[in-house]
């Protein structure tokens, strides 16, 4: 294997490791009992596993149990060592029972990008909050 090709494979592998490490976050997001908001940590990478750092709030759509939610807060953050994430907050669904699990999905309007975030959150009924 030529030195240039070896270096290319090595660099791609290093970026893939960084992206995987950044995406390893808690599986469950937390609901704020005061205002019923849910904060997600979102990592977006391209086909080369490089972090995508130029997305805006309007590029994202958040779904709570397949229902589209309005994003109430958006923040793009570099968190060191080339790792980049987006913090997205939305108002969660009303729960009917204690610790009701809600699935969350985040989609973006750009092709060929991978989105990683928490799988969902446990909502509380209004009386418990």
Backbone atoms as SQL, in Angstrom:
CREATE TABLE atoms (id INTEGER PRIMARY KEY, chain TEXT, resi INTEGER, resn TEXT, atom TEXT, x REAL, y REAL, z REAL);
INSERT INTO atoms VALUES
  (1, 'A', 1, 'UNK', 'N', 0.855, -1.170, 0.000),
  (2, 'A', 1, 'UNK', 'CA', 0.000, 0.000, 0.000),
  (3, 'A', 1, 'UNK', 'C', 0.905, 1.239, 0.000),
  (4, 'A', 2, 'UNK', 'N', 0.633, 2.171, -0.867),
  (5, 'A', 2, 'UNK', 'CA', 1.469, 3.369, -0.946),
  (6, 'A', 2, 'UNK', 'C', 1.315, 4.197, 0.329),
  (7, 'A', 3, 'UNK', 'N', 2.323, 5.009, 0.589),
  (8, 'A', 3, 'UNK', 'CA', 2.297, 5.847, 1.796),
  (9, 'A', 3, 'UNK', 'C', 1.113, 6.806, 1.805),
  (10, 'A', 4, 'UNK', 'N', 0.783, 7.379, 0.655),
  (11, 'A', 4, 'UNK', 'CA', -0.334, 8.317, 0.574),
  (12, 'A', 4, 'UNK', 'C', -1.661, 7.618, 0.851),
  (13, 'A', 5, 'UNK', 'N', -1.827, 6.450, 0.280),
  (14, 'A', 5, 'UNK', 'CA', -3.068, 5.701, 0.510),
  (15, 'A', 5, 'UNK', 'C', -3.167, 5.268, 1.975),
  (16, 'A', 6, 'UNK', 'N', -2.058, 4.823, 2.537),
  (17, 'A', 6, 'UNK', 'CA', -2.020, 4.423, 3.943),
  (18, 'A', 6, 'UNK', 'C', -2.400, 5.604, 4.838),
  (19, 'A', 7, 'UNK', 'N', -1.853, 6.778, 4.551),
  (20, 'A', 7, 'UNK', 'CA', -2.162, 7.972, 5.335),
  (21, 'A', 7, 'UNK', 'C', -3.638, 8.335, 5.220),
  (22, 'A', 8, 'UNK', 'N', -4.199, 8.214, 4.023),
  (23, 'A', 8, 'UNK', 'CA', -5.608, 8.508, 3.799),
  (24, 'A', 8, 'UNK', 'C', -6.499, 7.569, 4.627),
  (25, 'A', 9, 'UNK', 'N', -6.200, 6.279, 4.616),
  (26, 'A', 9, 'UNK', 'CA', -6.963, 5.299, 5.396),
  (27, 'A', 9, 'UNK', 'C', -6.824, 5.592, 6.886),
  (28, 'A', 10, 'UNK', 'N', -5.626, 5.935, 7.312),
  (29, 'A', 10, 'UNK', 'CA', -5.379, 6.242, 8.722),
  (30, 'A', 10, 'UNK', 'C', -6.175, 7.468, 9.163),
  (31, 'A', 11, 'UNK', 'N', -6.185, 8.528, 8.357),
  (32, 'A', 11, 'UNK', 'CA', -6.935, 9.743, 8.698),
  (33, 'A', 11, 'UNK', 'C', -8.441, 9.484, 8.740),
  (34, 'A', 12, 'UNK', 'N', -8.942, 8.767, 7.776),
  (35, 'A', 12, 'UNK', 'CA', -10.376, 8.440, 7.765),
  (36, 'A', 12, 'UNK', 'C', -10.750, 7.624, 8.997),
  (37, 'A', 13, 'UNK', 'N', -9.913, 6.686, 9.379),
  (38, 'A', 13, 'UNK', 'CA', -10.179, 5.871, 10.568),
  (39, 'A', 13, 'UNK', 'C', -10.181, 6.728, 11.824),
  (40, 'A', 14, 'UNK', 'N', -9.264, 7.682, 11.914),
  (41, 'A', 14, 'UNK', 'CA', -9.205, 8.562, 13.080),
  (42, 'A', 14, 'UNK', 'C', -10.464, 9.418, 13.184),
  (43, 'A', 15, 'UNK', 'N', -10.924, 9.965, 12.068),
  (44, 'A', 15, 'UNK', 'CA', -12.142, 10.774, 12.084),
  (45, 'A', 15, 'UNK', 'C', -13.353, 9.931, 12.442),
  (46, 'A', 16, 'UNK', 'N', -13.399, 8.704, 11.972),
  (47, 'A', 16, 'UNK', 'CA', -14.513, 7.812, 12.299),
  (48, 'A', 16, 'UNK', 'C', -14.542, 7.514, 13.794),
  (49, 'A', 17, 'UNK', 'N', -13.384, 7.312, 14.391),
  (50, 'A', 17, 'UNK', 'CA', -13.312, 7.076, 15.841),
  (51, 'A', 17, 'UNK', 'C', -13.804, 8.292, 16.613),
  (52, 'A', 18, 'UNK', 'N', -13.414, 9.492, 16.187),
  (53, 'A', 18, 'UNK', 'CA', -13.874, 10.713, 16.855),
  (54, 'A', 18, 'UNK', 'C', -15.382, 10.858, 16.755),
  (55, 'A', 19, 'UNK', 'N', -15.933, 10.616, 15.591),
  (56, 'A', 19, 'UNK', 'CA', -17.382, 10.747, 15.401),
  (57, 'A', 19, 'UNK', 'C', -18.131, 9.733, 16.248),
  (58, 'A', 20, 'UNK', 'N', -17.612, 8.518, 16.330),
  (59, 'A', 20, 'UNK', 'CA', -18.260, 7.482, 17.133),
  (60, 'A', 20, 'UNK', 'C', -18.215, 7.848, 18.607),
  (61, 'A', 21, 'UNK', 'N', -17.088, 8.359, 19.072),
  (62, 'A', 21, 'UNK', 'CA', -16.970, 8.747, 20.476),
  (63, 'A', 21, 'UNK', 'C', -17.918, 9.884, 20.819),
  (64, 'A', 22, 'UNK', 'N', -18.057, 10.846, 19.929),
  (65, 'A', 22, 'UNK', 'CA', -18.952, 11.978, 20.192),
  (66, 'A', 22, 'UNK', 'C', -20.404, 11.547, 20.199),
  (67, 'A', 23, 'UNK', 'N', -20.739, 10.558, 19.410),
  (68, 'A', 23, 'UNK', 'CA', -22.129, 10.117, 19.319),
  (69, 'A', 23, 'UNK', 'C', -22.517, 9.219, 20.489),
  (70, 'A', 24, 'UNK', 'N', -21.538, 8.744, 21.250),
  (71, 'A', 24, 'UNK', 'CA', -21.844, 7.892, 22.388),
  (72, 'A', 24, 'UNK', 'C', -22.251, 8.778, 23.557),
  (73, 'A', 25, 'UNK', 'N', -23.520, 9.024, 23.637),
  (74, 'A', 25, 'UNK', 'CA', -24.094, 9.873, 24.657),
  (75, 'A', 25, 'UNK', 'C', -25.223, 9.104, 25.307),
  (76, 'A', 26, 'UNK', 'N', -25.822, 9.658, 26.344),
  (77, 'A', 26, 'UNK', 'CA', -26.924, 8.934, 26.974),
  (78, 'A', 26, 'UNK', 'C', -27.990, 8.565, 25.949),
  (79, 'A', 27, 'UNK', 'N', -28.540, 7.380, 26.085),
  (80, 'A', 27, 'UNK', 'CA', -29.544, 6.902, 25.149),
  (81, 'A', 27, 'UNK', 'C', -30.871, 7.621, 25.367),
  (82, 'A', 28, 'UNK', 'N', -31.117, 8.047, 26.577),
  (83, 'A', 28, 'UNK', 'CA', -32.393, 8.673, 26.918),
  (84, 'A', 28, 'UNK', 'C', -32.159, 10.153, 27.226),
  (85, 'A', 29, 'UNK', 'N', -32.944, 11.014, 26.590),
  (86, 'A', 29, 'UNK', 'CA', -32.902, 12.445, 26.890),
  (87, 'A', 29, 'UNK', 'C', -33.700, 12.703, 28.164),
  (88, 'A', 30, 'UNK', 'N', -33.463, 13.834, 28.783),
  (89, 'A', 30, 'UNK', 'CA', -34.184, 14.163, 30.006),
  (90, 'A', 30, 'UNK', 'C', -35.215, 15.239, 29.754),
  (91, 'A', 31, 'UNK', 'N', -36.377, 15.043, 30.363),
  (92, 'A', 31, 'UNK', 'CA', -37.434, 16.039, 30.292),
  (93, 'A', 31, 'UNK', 'C', -37.289, 16.961, 31.501),
  (94, 'A', 32, 'UNK', 'N', -37.361, 18.267, 31.284),
  (95, 'A', 32, 'UNK', 'CA', -37.358, 19.225, 32.375),
  (96, 'A', 32, 'UNK', 'C', -38.771, 19.272, 32.955),
  (97, 'A', 33, 'UNK', 'N', -38.950, 18.885, 34.217),
  (98, 'A', 33, 'UNK', 'CA', -40.300, 18.831, 34.778),
  (99, 'A', 33, 'UNK', 'C', -40.946, 20.210, 34.954),
  (100, 'A', 34, 'UNK', 'N', -40.144, 21.267, 34.964),
  (101, 'A', 34, 'UNK', 'CA', -40.694, 22.606, 35.151),
  (102, 'A', 34, 'UNK', 'C', -41.473, 23.100, 33.940),
  (103, 'A', 35, 'UNK', 'N', -40.891, 22.930, 32.765),
  (104, 'A', 35, 'UNK', 'CA', -41.533, 23.474, 31.561),
  (105, 'A', 35, 'UNK', 'C', -41.792, 22.418, 30.483),
  (106, 'A', 36, 'UNK', 'N', -41.535, 21.143, 30.825),
  (107, 'A', 36, 'UNK', 'CA', -41.817, 20.023, 29.908),
  (108, 'A', 36, 'UNK', 'C', -40.923, 20.063, 28.667),
  (109, 'A', 37, 'UNK', 'N', -39.780, 20.753, 28.751),
  (110, 'A', 37, 'UNK', 'CA', -38.867, 20.813, 27.610),
  (111, 'A', 37, 'UNK', 'C', -37.933, 19.608, 27.610),
  (112, 'A', 38, 'UNK', 'N', -37.530, 19.220, 26.419),
  (113, 'A', 38, 'UNK', 'CA', -36.620, 18.091, 26.236),
  (114, 'A', 38, 'UNK', 'C', -35.415, 18.602, 25.462),
  (115, 'A', 39, 'UNK', 'N', -34.212, 18.372, 26.000),
  (116, 'A', 39, 'UNK', 'CA', -32.978, 18.805, 25.340),
  (117, 'A', 39, 'UNK', 'C', -32.279, 17.594, 24.733),
  (118, 'A', 40, 'UNK', 'N', -31.959, 17.707, 23.453),
  (119, 'A', 40, 'UNK', 'CA', -31.251, 16.651, 22.736),
  (120, 'A', 40, 'UNK', 'C', -29.851, 17.113, 22.370),
  (121, 'A', 41, 'UNK', 'N', -28.891, 16.211, 22.459),
  (122, 'A', 41, 'UNK', 'CA', -27.555, 16.433, 21.924),
  (123, 'A', 41, 'UNK', 'C', -27.488, 15.698, 20.595),
  (124, 'A', 42, 'UNK', 'N', -27.191, 16.432, 19.529),
  (125, 'A', 42, 'UNK', 'CA', -27.248, 15.878, 18.183),
  (126, 'A', 42, 'UNK', 'C', -25.872, 16.003, 17.523),
  (127, 'A', 43, 'UNK', 'N', -25.409, 14.907, 16.940),
  (128, 'A', 43, 'UNK', 'CA', -24.153, 14.890, 16.193),
  (129, 'A', 43, 'UNK', 'C', -24.491, 14.571, 14.746),
  (130, 'A', 44, 'UNK', 'N', -23.930, 15.349, 13.817),
  (131, 'A', 44, 'UNK', 'CA', -24.170, 15.134, 12.391),
  (132, 'A', 44, 'UNK', 'C', -22.820, 14.949, 11.708),
  (133, 'A', 45, 'UNK', 'N', -22.721, 13.864, 10.926),
  (134, 'A', 45, 'UNK', 'CA', -21.484, 13.588, 10.193),
  (135, 'A', 45, 'UNK', 'C', -21.804, 13.352, 8.712),
  (136, 'A', 46, 'UNK', 'N', -20.765, 13.531, 7.892),
  (137, 'A', 46, 'UNK', 'CA', -20.927, 13.270, 6.461),
  (138, 'A', 46, 'UNK', 'C', -20.472, 11.842, 6.152),
  (139, 'A', 47, 'UNK', 'N', -20.402, 11.502, 4.864),
  (140, 'A', 47, 'UNK', 'CA', -20.040, 10.138, 4.458),
  (141, 'A', 47, 'UNK', 'C', -18.628, 9.745, 4.876),
  (142, 'A', 48, 'UNK', 'N', -17.767, 10.732, 5.102),
  (143, 'A', 48, 'UNK', 'CA', -16.396, 10.454, 5.538),
  (144, 'A', 48, 'UNK', 'C', -16.267, 10.458, 7.057),
  (145, 'A', 49, 'UNK', 'N', -17.403, 10.531, 7.752),
  (146, 'A', 49, 'UNK', 'CA', -17.468, 10.568, 9.216),
  (147, 'A', 49, 'UNK', 'C', -16.873, 11.854, 9.776),
  (148, 'A', 50, 'UNK', 'N', -16.861, 12.924, 8.992),
  (149, 'A', 50, 'UNK', 'CA', -16.413, 14.231, 9.462),
  (150, 'A', 50, 'UNK', 'C', -17.610, 14.994, 10.018),
  (151, 'A', 51, 'UNK', 'N', -17.381, 15.744, 11.075),
  (152, 'A', 51, 'UNK', 'CA', -18.464, 16.508, 11.686),
  (153, 'A', 51, 'UNK', 'C', -18.944, 17.597, 10.738),
  (154, 'A', 52, 'UNK', 'N', -20.253, 17.764, 10.666),
  (155, 'A', 52, 'UNK', 'CA', -20.867, 18.822, 9.872),
  (156, 'A', 52, 'UNK', 'C', -21.149, 19.970, 10.830),
  (157, 'A', 53, 'UNK', 'N', -20.566, 21.140, 10.537),
  (158, 'A', 53, 'UNK', 'CA', -20.596, 22.245, 11.493),
  (159, 'A', 53, 'UNK', 'C', -21.366, 23.466, 11.002),
  (160, 'A', 54, 'UNK', 'N', -21.972, 23.394, 9.832),
  (161, 'A', 54, 'UNK', 'CA', -22.592, 24.591, 9.263),
  (162, 'A', 54, 'UNK', 'C', -24.116, 24.524, 9.171),
  (163, 'A', 55, 'UNK', 'N', -24.736, 23.651, 9.957),
  (164, 'A', 55, 'UNK', 'CA', -26.191, 23.536, 9.910),
  (165, 'A', 55, 'UNK', 'C', -26.845, 24.623, 10.762),
  (166, 'A', 56, 'UNK', 'N', -28.049, 25.008, 10.368),
  (167, 'A', 56, 'UNK', 'CA', -28.833, 26.020, 11.082),
  (168, 'A', 56, 'UNK', 'C', -30.099, 25.356, 11.623),
  (169, 'A', 57, 'UNK', 'N', -30.804, 26.048, 12.491),
  (170, 'A', 57, 'UNK', 'CA', -32.012, 25.504, 13.093),
  (171, 'A', 57, 'UNK', 'C', -33.013, 25.024, 12.037),
  (172, 'A', 58, 'UNK', 'N', -33.153, 25.790, 10.969),
  (173, 'A', 58, 'UNK', 'CA', -34.129, 25.435, 9.936),
  (174, 'A', 58, 'UNK', 'C', -33.754, 24.168, 9.163),
  (175, 'A', 59, 'UNK', 'N', -32.525, 23.671, 9.325),
  (176, 'A', 59, 'UNK', 'CA', -32.117, 22.432, 8.677),
  (177, 'A', 59, 'UNK', 'C', -32.632, 21.190, 9.411),
  (178, 'A', 60, 'UNK', 'N', -33.111, 21.368, 10.638),
  (179, 'A', 60, 'UNK', 'CA', -33.515, 20.245, 11.485),
  (180, 'A', 60, 'UNK', 'C', -35.030, 20.153, 11.624),
  (181, 'A', 61, 'UNK', 'N', -35.501, 18.941, 11.804),
  (182, 'A', 61, 'UNK', 'CA', -36.890, 18.682, 12.174),
  (183, 'A', 61, 'UNK', 'C', -36.875, 17.649, 13.301),
  (184, 'A', 62, 'UNK', 'N', -37.669, 17.893, 14.352),
  (185, 'A', 62, 'UNK', 'CA', -37.732, 17.000, 15.504),
  (186, 'A', 62, 'UNK', 'C', -39.113, 16.347, 15.541),
  (187, 'A', 63, 'UNK', 'N', -39.112, 15.032, 15.771),
  (188, 'A', 63, 'UNK', 'CA', -40.360, 14.282, 15.853),
  (189, 'A', 63, 'UNK', 'C', -40.431, 13.570, 17.191),
  (190, 'A', 64, 'UNK', 'N', -41.556, 13.703, 17.854),
  (191, 'A', 64, 'UNK', 'CA', -41.827, 13.085, 19.148),
  (192, 'A', 64, 'UNK', 'C', -42.962, 12.089, 18.916),
  (193, 'A', 65, 'UNK', 'N', -42.646, 10.790, 18.968),
  (194, 'A', 65, 'UNK', 'CA', -43.623, 9.752, 18.622),
  (195, 'A', 65, 'UNK', 'C', -44.282, 10.047, 17.274),
  (196, 'A', 66, 'UNK', 'N', -43.477, 10.377, 16.293),
  (197, 'A', 66, 'UNK', 'CA', -43.892, 10.638, 14.902),
  (198, 'A', 66, 'UNK', 'C', -44.665, 11.940, 14.702),
  (199, 'A', 67, 'UNK', 'N', -44.790, 12.764, 15.746),
  (200, 'A', 67, 'UNK', 'CA', -45.436, 14.073, 15.610),
  (201, 'A', 67, 'UNK', 'C', -44.360, 15.152, 15.571),
  (202, 'A', 68, 'UNK', 'N', -44.405, 15.993, 14.548),
  (203, 'A', 68, 'UNK', 'CA', -43.403, 17.046, 14.414),
  (204, 'A', 68, 'UNK', 'C', -43.568, 18.062, 15.540),
  (205, 'A', 69, 'UNK', 'N', -42.452, 18.463, 16.136),
  (206, 'A', 69, 'UNK', 'CA', -42.433, 19.434, 17.228),
  (207, 'A', 69, 'UNK', 'C', -41.658, 20.678, 16.796),
  (208, 'A', 70, 'UNK', 'N', -42.003, 21.787, 17.409),
  (209, 'A', 70, 'UNK', 'CA', -41.308, 23.041, 17.156),
  (210, 'A', 70, 'UNK', 'C', -40.040, 23.099, 17.998),
  (211, 'A', 71, 'UNK', 'N', -38.944, 23.465, 17.375),
  (212, 'A', 71, 'UNK', 'CA', -37.676, 23.633, 18.102),
  (213, 'A', 71, 'UNK', 'C', -37.744, 24.967, 18.840),
  (214, 'A', 72, 'UNK', 'N', -37.563, 24.913, 20.160),
  (215, 'A', 72, 'UNK', 'CA', -37.652, 26.133, 20.972),
  (216, 'A', 72, 'UNK', 'C', -36.288, 26.735, 21.286),
  (217, 'A', 73, 'UNK', 'N', -35.228, 25.930, 21.150),
  (218, 'A', 73, 'UNK', 'CA', -33.878, 26.427, 21.408),
  (219, 'A', 73, 'UNK', 'C', -32.908, 25.634, 20.540),
  (220, 'A', 74, 'UNK', 'N', -31.894, 26.326, 20.019),
  (221, 'A', 74, 'UNK', 'CA', -30.916, 25.696, 19.131),
  (222, 'A', 74, 'UNK', 'C', -29.552, 26.296, 19.415),
  (223, 'A', 75, 'UNK', 'N', -28.560, 25.422, 19.579),
  (224, 'A', 75, 'UNK', 'CA', -27.206, 25.895, 19.850),
  (225, 'A', 75, 'UNK', 'C', -26.204, 24.946, 19.197),
  (226, 'A', 76, 'UNK', 'N', -25.274, 25.505, 18.426),
  (227, 'A', 76, 'UNK', 'CA', -24.189, 24.727, 17.825),
  (228, 'A', 76, 'UNK', 'C', -22.953, 24.918, 18.694),
  (229, 'A', 77, 'UNK', 'N', -22.281, 23.804, 19.046),
  (230, 'A', 77, 'UNK', 'CA', -21.181, 23.877, 19.999),
  (231, 'A', 77, 'UNK', 'C', -20.007, 23.002, 19.576),
  (232, 'A', 78, 'UNK', 'N', -18.809, 23.586, 19.579),
  (233, 'A', 78, 'UNK', 'CA', -17.584, 22.799, 19.444),
  (234, 'A', 78, 'UNK', 'C', -17.207, 22.389, 20.861),
  (235, 'A', 79, 'UNK', 'N', -17.047, 21.090, 21.088),
  (236, 'A', 79, 'UNK', 'CA', -16.801, 20.631, 22.460),
  (237, 'A', 79, 'UNK', 'C', -15.391, 20.072, 22.649),
  (238, 'A', 80, 'UNK', 'N', -14.471, 20.475, 21.777),
  (239, 'A', 80, 'UNK', 'CA', -13.072, 20.112, 21.943),
  (240, 'A', 80, 'UNK', 'C', -12.636, 18.942, 21.090),
  (241, 'A', 81, 'UNK', 'N', -11.349, 18.916, 20.778),
  (242, 'A', 81, 'UNK', 'CA', -10.725, 17.845, 19.992),
  (243, 'A', 81, 'UNK', 'C', -11.447, 17.586, 18.679),
  (244, 'A', 82, 'UNK', 'N', -11.933, 18.637, 18.033),
  (245, 'A', 82, 'UNK', 'CA', -12.588, 18.496, 16.749),
  (246, 'A', 82, 'UNK', 'C', -13.992, 17.947, 16.810),
  (247, 'A', 83, 'UNK', 'N', -14.535, 17.769, 17.998),
  (248, 'A', 83, 'UNK', 'CA', -15.886, 17.232, 18.176),
  (249, 'A', 83, 'UNK', 'C', -16.886, 18.383, 18.162),
  (250, 'A', 84, 'UNK', 'N', -18.003, 18.179, 17.471),
  (251, 'A', 84, 'UNK', 'CA', -18.999, 19.232, 17.287),
  (252, 'A', 84, 'UNK', 'C', -20.381, 18.636, 17.495),
  (253, 'A', 85, 'UNK', 'N', -21.252, 19.388, 18.198),
  (254, 'A', 85, 'UNK', 'CA', -22.615, 18.911, 18.393),
  (255, 'A', 85, 'UNK', 'C', -23.593, 20.073, 18.364),
  (256, 'A', 86, 'UNK', 'N', -24.837, 19.718, 18.164),
  (257, 'A', 86, 'UNK', 'CA', -25.944, 20.672, 18.214),
  (258, 'A', 86, 'UNK', 'C', -26.803, 20.315, 19.415),
  (259, 'A', 87, 'UNK', 'N', -27.231, 21.335, 20.156),
  (260, 'A', 87, 'UNK', 'CA', -28.178, 21.134, 21.250),
  (261, 'A', 87, 'UNK', 'C', -29.518, 21.676, 20.792),
  (262, 'A', 88, 'UNK', 'N', -30.508, 20.798, 20.754),
  (263, 'A', 88, 'UNK', 'CA', -31.836, 21.156, 20.281),
  (264, 'A', 88, 'UNK', 'C', -32.827, 20.905, 21.403),
  (265, 'A', 89, 'UNK', 'N', -33.649, 21.907, 21.690),
  (266, 'A', 89, 'UNK', 'CA', -34.669, 21.782, 22.721),
  (267, 'A', 89, 'UNK', 'C', -36.040, 21.940, 22.087),
  (268, 'A', 90, 'UNK', 'N', -36.984, 21.129, 22.559),
  (269, 'A', 90, 'UNK', 'CA', -38.367, 21.222, 22.094),
  (270, 'A', 90, 'UNK', 'C', -39.295, 20.927, 23.259),
  (271, 'A', 91, 'UNK', 'N', -40.551, 21.324, 23.134),
  (272, 'A', 91, 'UNK', 'CA', -41.538, 21.028, 24.162),
  (273, 'A', 91, 'UNK', 'C', -42.063, 19.622, 23.931),
  (274, 'A', 92, 'UNK', 'N', -41.958, 18.780, 24.953),
  (275, 'A', 92, 'UNK', 'CA', -42.361, 17.390, 24.838),
  (276, 'A', 92, 'UNK', 'C', -43.863, 17.196, 24.865),
  (277, 'A', 93, 'UNK', 'N', -44.269, 15.964, 24.633),
  (278, 'A', 93, 'UNK', 'CA', -45.685, 15.593, 24.630),
  (279, 'A', 93, 'UNK', 'C', -46.207, 15.459, 26.052),
  (280, 'A', 94, 'UNK', 'N', -47.503, 15.610, 26.190),
  (281, 'A', 94, 'UNK', 'CA', -48.137, 15.377, 27.480),
  (282, 'A', 94, 'UNK', 'C', -48.225, 13.875, 27.734),
  (283, 'A', 95, 'UNK', 'N', -47.819, 13.463, 28.923),
  (284, 'A', 95, 'UNK', 'CA', -47.864, 12.046, 29.291),
  (285, 'A', 95, 'UNK', 'C', -49.193, 11.727, 29.949),
  (286, 'A', 96, 'UNK', 'N', -49.684, 10.529, 29.689),
  (287, 'A', 96, 'UNK', 'CA', -50.921, 10.065, 30.327),
  (288, 'A', 96, 'UNK', 'C', -50.615, 9.253, 31.576),
  (289, 'A', 97, 'UNK', 'N', -49.418, 8.636, 31.599),
  (290, 'A', 97, 'UNK', 'CA', -49.021, 7.811, 32.730),
  (291, 'A', 97, 'UNK', 'C', -47.629, 8.219, 33.209),
  (292, 'A', 98, 'UNK', 'N', -47.278, 7.788, 34.388),
  (293, 'A', 98, 'UNK', 'CA', -45.975, 8.072, 34.971),
  (294, 'A', 98, 'UNK', 'C', -44.875, 7.389, 34.161),
  (295, 'A', 99, 'UNK', 'N', -43.811, 8.117, 33.878),
  (296, 'A', 99, 'UNK', 'CA', -42.656, 7.593, 33.136),
  (297, 'A', 99, 'UNK', 'C', -43.030, 7.006, 31.779),
  (298, 'A', 100, 'UNK', 'N', -43.842, 7.713, 31.054),
  (299, 'A', 100, 'UNK', 'CA', -44.269, 7.278, 29.720),
  (300, 'A', 100, 'UNK', 'C', -43.138, 7.537, 28.724),
  (301, 'A', 101, 'UNK', 'N', -42.714, 6.495, 28.001),
  (302, 'A', 101, 'UNK', 'CA', -41.602, 6.644, 27.064),
  (303, 'A', 101, 'UNK', 'C', -42.088, 7.233, 25.744),
  (304, 'A', 102, 'UNK', 'N', -41.352, 8.216, 25.236),
  (305, 'A', 102, 'UNK', 'CA', -41.643, 8.839, 23.949),
  (306, 'A', 102, 'UNK', 'C', -40.414, 8.697, 23.057),
  (307, 'A', 103, 'UNK', 'N', -40.614, 8.149, 21.858),
  (308, 'A', 103, 'UNK', 'CA', -39.528, 8.027, 20.886),
  (309, 'A', 103, 'UNK', 'C', -39.259, 9.388, 20.245),
  (310, 'A', 104, 'UNK', 'N', -37.993, 9.671, 20.005),
  (311, 'A', 104, 'UNK', 'CA', -37.593, 10.926, 19.384),
  (312, 'A', 104, 'UNK', 'C', -36.796, 10.616, 18.120),
  (313, 'A', 105, 'UNK', 'N', -37.063, 11.397, 17.080),
  (314, 'A', 105, 'UNK', 'CA', -36.287, 11.293, 15.841),
  (315, 'A', 105, 'UNK', 'C', -35.920, 12.703, 15.401),
  (316, 'A', 106, 'UNK', 'N', -34.702, 12.869, 14.932),
  (317, 'A', 106, 'UNK', 'CA', -34.242, 14.143, 14.388),
  (318, 'A', 106, 'UNK', 'C', -33.863, 13.902, 12.936),
  (319, 'A', 107, 'UNK', 'N', -34.406, 14.729, 12.064),
  (320, 'A', 107, 'UNK', 'CA', -34.101, 14.617, 10.631),
  (321, 'A', 107, 'UNK', 'C', -33.548, 15.949, 10.148),
  (322, 'A', 108, 'UNK', 'N', -32.735, 15.866, 9.099),
  (323, 'A', 108, 'UNK', 'CA', -32.197, 17.079, 8.502),
  (324, 'A', 108, 'UNK', 'C', -32.549, 17.104, 7.020),
  (325, 'A', 109, 'UNK', 'N', -32.569, 18.303, 6.462),
  (326, 'A', 109, 'UNK', 'CA', -33.000, 18.457, 5.072),
  (327, 'A', 109, 'UNK', 'C', -31.845, 18.446, 4.081),
  (328, 'A', 110, 'UNK', 'N', -30.731, 17.825, 4.456),
  (329, 'A', 110, 'UNK', 'CA', -29.593, 17.695, 3.552),
  (330, 'A', 110, 'UNK', 'C', -29.308, 16.221, 3.319),
  (331, 'A', 111, 'UNK', 'N', -29.009, 15.839, 2.067),
  (332, 'A', 111, 'UNK', 'CA', -28.758, 14.426, 1.776),
  (333, 'A', 111, 'UNK', 'C', -27.372, 13.973, 2.239),
  (334, 'A', 112, 'UNK', 'N', -27.226, 12.672, 2.383),
  (335, 'A', 112, 'UNK', 'CA', -25.939, 12.010, 2.641),
  (336, 'A', 112, 'UNK', 'C', -25.293, 12.395, 3.964),
  (337, 'A', 113, 'UNK', 'N', -26.096, 12.747, 4.947),
  (338, 'A', 113, 'UNK', 'CA', -25.577, 13.046, 6.279),
  (339, 'A', 113, 'UNK', 'C', -26.193, 12.074, 7.281),
  (340, 'A', 114, 'UNK', 'N', -25.440, 11.779, 8.325),
  (341, 'A', 114, 'UNK', 'CA', -25.909, 10.881, 9.378),
  (342, 'A', 114, 'UNK', 'C', -26.159, 11.682, 10.639),
  (343, 'A', 115, 'UNK', 'N', -27.327, 11.458, 11.247),
  (344, 'A', 115, 'UNK', 'CA', -27.722, 12.143, 12.476),
  (345, 'A', 115, 'UNK', 'C', -27.744, 11.131, 13.611),
  (346, 'A', 116, 'UNK', 'N', -27.108, 11.486, 14.728),
  (347, 'A', 116, 'UNK', 'CA', -27.136, 10.637, 15.924),
  (348, 'A', 116, 'UNK', 'C', -27.598, 11.477, 17.101),
  (349, 'A', 117, 'UNK', 'N', -28.544, 10.916, 17.858),
  (350, 'A', 117, 'UNK', 'CA', -29.058, 11.597, 19.040),
  (351, 'A', 117, 'UNK', 'C', -29.658, 10.564, 19.979),
  (352, 'A', 118, 'UNK', 'N', -30.244, 11.035, 21.072),
  (353, 'A', 118, 'UNK', 'CA', -30.880, 10.126, 22.010),
  (354, 'A', 118, 'UNK', 'C', -32.091, 9.468, 21.354),
  (355, 'A', 119, 'UNK', 'N', -32.482, 8.317, 21.878),
  (356, 'A', 119, 'UNK', 'CA', -33.588, 7.538, 21.315),
  (357, 'A', 119, 'UNK', 'C', -34.959, 8.026, 21.776),
  (358, 'A', 120, 'UNK', 'N', -35.013, 8.715, 22.905),
  (359, 'A', 120, 'UNK', 'CA', -36.302, 9.161, 23.428),
  (360, 'A', 120, 'UNK', 'C', -36.160, 9.729, 24.824),
  (361, 'A', 121, 'UNK', 'N', -37.297, 9.872, 25.502),
  (362, 'A', 121, 'UNK', 'CA', -37.308, 10.408, 26.860),
  (363, 'A', 121, 'UNK', 'C', -38.521, 9.856, 27.597),
  (364, 'A', 122, 'UNK', 'N', -38.477, 9.950, 28.929),
  (365, 'A', 122, 'UNK', 'CA', -39.593, 9.542, 29.765),
  (366, 'A', 122, 'UNK', 'C', -40.345, 10.787, 30.213),
  (367, 'A', 123, 'UNK', 'N', -41.577, 10.906, 29.784),
  (368, 'A', 123, 'UNK', 'CA', -42.415, 12.071, 30.116),
  (369, 'A', 123, 'UNK', 'C', -43.207, 11.778, 31.391),
  (370, 'A', 124, 'UNK', 'N', -43.548, 12.858, 32.074),
  (371, 'A', 124, 'UNK', 'CA', -44.354, 12.752, 33.282),
  (372, 'A', 124, 'UNK', 'C', -45.697, 13.420, 33.075),
  (373, 'A', 125, 'UNK', 'N', -46.759, 12.908, 33.689),
  (374, 'A', 125, 'UNK', 'CA', -48.060, 13.578, 33.576),
  (375, 'A', 125, 'UNK', 'C', -48.031, 14.932, 34.280),
  (376, 'A', 126, 'UNK', 'N', -48.942, 15.810, 33.905),
  (377, 'A', 126, 'UNK', 'CA', -48.981, 17.174, 34.456),
  (378, 'A', 126, 'UNK', 'C', -49.072, 17.175, 35.987),
  (379, 'A', 127, 'UNK', 'N', -49.801, 16.256, 36.581),
  (380, 'A', 127, 'UNK', 'CA', -49.972, 16.221, 38.032),
  (381, 'A', 127, 'UNK', 'C', -48.657, 15.896, 38.759),
  (382, 'A', 128, 'UNK', 'N', -47.763, 15.165, 38.101),
  (383, 'A', 128, 'UNK', 'CA', -46.489, 14.786, 38.712),
  (384, 'A', 128, 'UNK', 'C', -45.487, 15.917, 38.608),
  (385, 'A', 129, 'UNK', 'N', -45.588, 16.725, 37.567),
  (386, 'A', 129, 'UNK', 'CA', -44.650, 17.818, 37.360),
  (387, 'A', 129, 'UNK', 'C', -44.849, 18.817, 38.384);
